[in-house]
Amino acid sequence: MWRAVLNRRPEEGPCGRVRELHRDRKVSVALVEVRGEGEPHYHSRTEEIYFVVRGEGIVELDGRPVEVKEGDLIVIEPGTVHSVDGEMDLLVVCSPPFDPEDVLDPKEMVRDEELGLRGPERE
């Protein structure tokens, strides 16, 4: 079985312009155009894999800046506060598939942990 993926309209996301390339019940794959600084955020359920297709920049992971360039791969586990900065195109694989409801503000993380809320139990 095969599927043709037509040119989908890009949308703005926390890291830049996002064009979803594939989605099924297990994963989503997108091309993200980073042009400057993205918003710090985390995901309670989603693991993300960033592959740098073009360019270079910084991926900040829990406050630690990591310099990345074309050909580098970063795995971001759920609960890791992360952001991007630079001029680069990323191939981003999310499992489970990307869910905008799981883009969480790190300022809320401490409050949620204090209340014992994690993942799907979050209000």
Backbone bond lengths (Angstrom), bond angles and torsions (degrees), N, CA, C in turn:
res aa  C-N    CA-C-N  psi(-1)  N-CA   C-N-CA  omega(-1)  CA-C   N-CA-C  phi
1 M - - - 1.442 - - 1.524 109.14 -
2 W 1.309 117.51 144.46 1.461 122.10 177.43 1.518 108.74 -140.88
3 R 1.330 114.54 160.77 1.463 120.69 177.94 1.510 108.85 -137.57
4 A 1.298 116.74 141.05 1.461 121.42 172.69 1.522 107.53 -91.54
5 V 1.321 116.50 134.56 1.460 120.86 176.66 1.519 107.33 -106.72
6 L 1.311 114.88 115.12 1.447 119.85 -179.16 1.513 110.05 -84.77
7 N 1.292 116.94 162.69 1.450 123.04 -177.80 1.528 110.15 -63.27
8 R 1.326 116.82 104.35 1.459 121.30 179.38 1.510 109.84 -87.70
9 R 1.296 116.82 149.48 1.461 123.10 -178.32 1.533 110.16 -69.67
10 P 1.334 116.99 128.96 1.464 119.40 178.31 1.531 111.57 -68.61
11 E 1.331 115.33 151.47 1.463 122.57 177.01 1.517 107.98 -127.92
12 E 1.317 116.97 157.69 1.464 121.00 176.35 1.520 109.29 -80.48
13 G 1.329 115.80 135.61 1.458 122.06 176.42 1.515 109.52 -128.40
14 P 1.323 118.22 -177.63 1.458 120.80 -177.48 1.531 114.05 -66.46
15 C 1.340 117.05 -18.03 1.467 120.34 -178.93 1.534 113.00 -109.23
16 G 1.317 118.07 -9.87 1.461 120.89 -178.14 1.510 111.34 147.69
17 R 1.331 115.44 -159.78 1.472 121.08 178.45 1.514 109.75 -75.56
18 V 1.322 116.82 128.10 1.459 122.83 -173.82 1.525 109.90 -116.82
19 R 1.317 115.54 128.02 1.467 120.86 172.45 1.530 107.13 -119.74
20 E 1.321 115.76 109.28 1.460 119.61 179.46 1.523 109.70 -70.54
21 L 1.326 116.27 130.05 1.460 122.42 -177.89 1.523 112.43 -102.42
22 H 1.339 115.86 -30.91 1.469 120.63 -177.10 1.520 109.37 -156.51
23 R 1.323 115.78 146.44 1.463 121.68 174.08 1.521 108.39 -152.00
24 D 1.316 114.97 132.98 1.461 120.32 168.74 1.528 106.50 -140.21
25 R 1.310 118.60 -166.48 1.463 118.99 -175.67 1.531 113.43 -74.89
26 K 1.334 117.89 -12.05 1.462 120.99 -177.74 1.523 114.08 -104.84
27 V 1.338 117.37 -38.43 1.472 120.66 -174.62 1.526 110.58 -142.96
28 S 1.330 113.77 161.33 1.464 120.55 165.76 1.519 107.16 -130.20
29 V 1.332 115.48 150.50 1.459 122.36 179.78 1.523 107.03 -130.53
30 A 1.331 116.18 132.55 1.462 120.44 -178.69 1.520 109.94 -141.14
31 L 1.329 114.79 155.63 1.457 121.65 169.71 1.523 106.19 -101.96
32 V 1.329 116.89 124.78 1.460 122.14 -178.44 1.518 108.76 -115.18
33 E 1.326 116.18 123.74 1.465 122.36 177.37 1.523 107.92 -95.50
34 V 1.321 116.75 107.31 1.463 122.51 178.79 1.525 107.57 -91.22
35 R 1.322 116.52 122.96 1.460 122.39 179.05 1.523 107.92 -135.33
36 G 1.315 115.46 78.52 1.460 120.39 -176.65 1.515 110.84 110.98
37 E 1.305 115.12 -150.95 1.461 121.22 -172.68 1.521 111.27 -97.64
38 G 1.329 116.27 130.83 1.463 122.23 176.75 1.520 111.03 -91.98
39 E 1.321 115.65 172.48 1.460 122.08 -178.67 1.531 110.82 -85.20
40 P 1.347 118.05 132.17 1.468 119.25 173.62 1.535 109.52 -63.23
41 H 1.320 116.28 137.27 1.459 121.77 179.87 1.523 108.49 -161.53
42 Y 1.327 114.81 173.88 1.461 119.61 173.34 1.519 108.05 -146.67
43 H 1.316 115.48 168.75 1.464 122.41 178.39 1.522 107.69 -125.12
44 S 1.320 116.73 135.90 1.466 119.40 179.66 1.521 112.18 -82.64
45 R 1.339 117.04 -26.34 1.467 120.31 -175.59 1.522 114.23 -117.90
46 T 1.307 117.85 -23.10 1.466 121.31 -168.15 1.521 113.30 -95.43
47 E 1.330 116.04 130.58 1.467 121.53 168.14 1.523 106.20 -94.49
48 E 1.346 115.77 135.29 1.461 120.74 178.77 1.522 109.77 -118.53
49 I 1.316 115.19 143.76 1.460 121.71 172.92 1.517 106.47 -121.26
50 Y 1.338 116.27 122.88 1.462 122.61 177.51 1.520 108.52 -104.95
51 F 1.328 116.59 126.07 1.453 121.82 171.76 1.523 106.77 -116.76
52 V 1.339 116.63 124.12 1.462 120.99 -178.02 1.527 108.49 -81.53
53 V 1.325 115.26 109.12 1.462 122.21 -179.03 1.524 110.40 -80.55
54 R 1.342 116.06 -41.29 1.456 121.49 -177.02 1.514 109.14 -150.82
55 G 1.324 116.22 145.61 1.458 121.52 173.39 1.521 113.75 90.71
56 E 1.332 113.14 -162.57 1.467 119.42 -179.63 1.516 109.12 -156.81
57 G 1.326 114.11 164.65 1.462 119.03 179.77 1.509 110.97 173.65
58 I 1.314 113.98 -155.46 1.462 121.26 -178.81 1.520 108.50 -128.72
59 V 1.327 115.94 133.50 1.452 122.62 169.05 1.517 105.20 -110.24
60 E 1.328 116.33 119.84 1.459 120.11 179.07 1.522 108.63 -95.24
61 L 1.331 116.37 126.90 1.462 123.26 -177.95 1.516 109.04 -121.36
62 D 1.334 116.84 112.60 1.465 122.19 -177.65 1.530 111.66 48.54
63 G 1.334 115.68 44.44 1.462 121.61 176.68 1.517 114.97 84.91
64 R 1.326 118.08 -3.71 1.471 121.89 -178.76 1.525 109.95 -102.54
65 P 1.340 117.88 115.58 1.468 119.65 179.37 1.535 111.28 -75.36
66 V 1.330 115.18 134.53 1.461 122.13 177.73 1.527 107.08 -122.94
67 E 1.324 116.88 118.12 1.460 120.64 177.11 1.522 108.98 -73.98
68 V 1.339 115.17 132.86 1.466 120.36 179.78 1.524 109.53 -129.90
69 K 1.335 114.41 153.97 1.462 121.09 178.09 1.518 107.96 -145.42
70 E 1.314 115.32 174.79 1.458 121.59 -178.99 1.530 111.07 -48.11
71 G 1.341 115.72 129.89 1.464 121.94 178.55 1.510 114.51 95.05
72 D 1.344 118.59 -11.09 1.465 121.35 179.28 1.521 110.85 -79.94
73 L 1.337 115.47 153.47 1.458 122.57 179.62 1.522 108.82 -130.94
74 I 1.333 116.50 134.42 1.460 122.42 179.55 1.523 107.74 -125.59
75 V 1.333 117.92 131.64 1.461 122.87 174.79 1.526 107.48 -105.61
76 I 1.346 115.84 125.76 1.462 121.73 -176.99 1.523 108.14 -116.36
77 E 1.318 115.87 111.58 1.458 121.05 -178.51 1.526 111.23 -79.57
78 P 1.341 117.35 155.77 1.461 120.03 176.50 1.532 110.67 -54.24
79 G 1.330 115.69 142.83 1.462 121.30 179.50 1.507 114.44 89.01
80 T 1.342 118.57 -7.64 1.464 122.52 179.53 1.528 109.31 -85.12
81 V 1.329 117.03 119.05 1.462 120.22 175.33 1.524 106.95 -72.56
82 H 1.330 115.91 128.59 1.457 119.24 -176.51 1.527 111.10 -144.81
83 S 1.337 113.41 157.07 1.464 121.68 175.38 1.524 107.65 -155.44
84 V 1.313 115.57 167.70 1.464 121.37 179.92 1.517 109.30 -127.79
85 D 1.322 115.14 156.67 1.458 121.51 174.88 1.517 107.13 -153.70
86 G 1.315 116.76 132.25 1.464 119.59 177.87 1.505 111.56 143.57
87 E 1.311 114.15 -164.29 1.466 123.73 177.56 1.513 105.56 -125.24
88 M 1.346 116.14 96.92 1.462 119.27 -176.35 1.520 110.48 -157.21
89 D 1.326 114.79 158.17 1.460 122.48 172.66 1.517 107.05 -110.66
90 L 1.331 115.71 127.91 1.457 121.99 -178.55 1.517 110.17 -114.57
91 L 1.321 116.52 136.84 1.451 121.33 165.93 1.524 104.75 -92.25
92 V 1.334 117.04 119.82 1.463 121.29 -173.74 1.521 108.87 -116.76
93 V 1.343 115.23 123.54 1.460 122.45 176.81 1.526 107.18 -109.35
94 C 1.324 117.09 127.21 1.465 122.56 -179.72 1.522 110.14 -118.33
95 S 1.328 115.91 135.16 1.454 121.03 174.97 1.528 108.58 -140.70
96 P 1.330 118.30 121.78 1.452 126.91 -5.44 1.523 110.73 -61.83
97 P 1.337 118.23 174.75 1.462 120.43 -176.82 1.521 112.64 -54.50
98 F 1.328 115.50 149.80 1.453 121.78 -179.65 1.527 110.34 -52.47
99 D 1.327 115.06 135.41 1.462 122.54 177.77 1.525 107.31 -133.65
100 P 1.329 118.93 116.55 1.464 119.93 -178.79 1.523 113.24 -58.85
101 E 1.337 117.36 -22.95 1.468 120.91 176.91 1.530 111.46 -69.61
102 D 1.332 117.16 -16.81 1.470 122.06 -179.49 1.531 111.86 -100.98
103 V 1.326 118.26 17.17 1.463 122.65 171.63 1.527 105.38 -95.61
104 L 1.330 115.72 105.20 1.458 120.91 -168.76 1.522 112.04 -113.30
105 D 1.318 115.30 147.29 1.460 123.56 -178.91 1.522 109.23 -81.36
106 P 1.343 118.28 124.30 1.466 119.92 -179.01 1.526 113.12 -61.47
107 K 1.329 117.80 -22.73 1.473 119.52 177.79 1.520 110.98 -65.75
108 E 1.320 117.04 -24.64 1.466 121.80 178.76 1.531 112.45 -85.52
109 M 1.348 117.06 -14.72 1.456 121.12 -174.53 1.521 112.05 -59.24
110 V 1.321 118.14 -45.97 1.466 121.21 -177.83 1.515 109.76 -62.80
111 R 1.318 117.08 -43.99 1.460 120.34 -179.90 1.527 110.43 -61.64
112 D 1.319 117.85 -44.54 1.453 121.15 -179.52 1.524 111.33 -64.07
113 E 1.334 117.37 -41.80 1.459 120.40 179.08 1.519 110.81 -65.02
114 E 1.344 116.89 -39.56 1.463 120.14 178.19 1.523 111.28 -62.17
115 L 1.337 116.90 -34.49 1.458 121.36 179.68 1.524 112.42 -84.93
116 G 1.331 116.40 -4.35 1.463 120.51 -179.72 1.517 113.14 76.66
117 L 1.326 117.40 20.90 1.467 120.90 180.00 1.516 109.67 -92.56
118 R 1.329 115.89 132.98 1.453 121.33 177.54 1.515 108.66 -145.75
119 G 1.308 115.43 147.41 1.456 121.84 173.66 1.520 114.15 50.45
120 P 1.346 117.57 -133.86 1.451 120.75 -174.08 1.523 114.56 -63.38
121 E 1.338 117.83 -16.96 1.463 120.07 179.77 1.516 112.73 -75.76
122 R 1.353 117.64 -11.96 1.472 120.08 -179.46 1.507 110.24 -55.57
123 E 1.330 116.54 144.37 1.467 120.41 175.66 1.506 108.84 -80.69
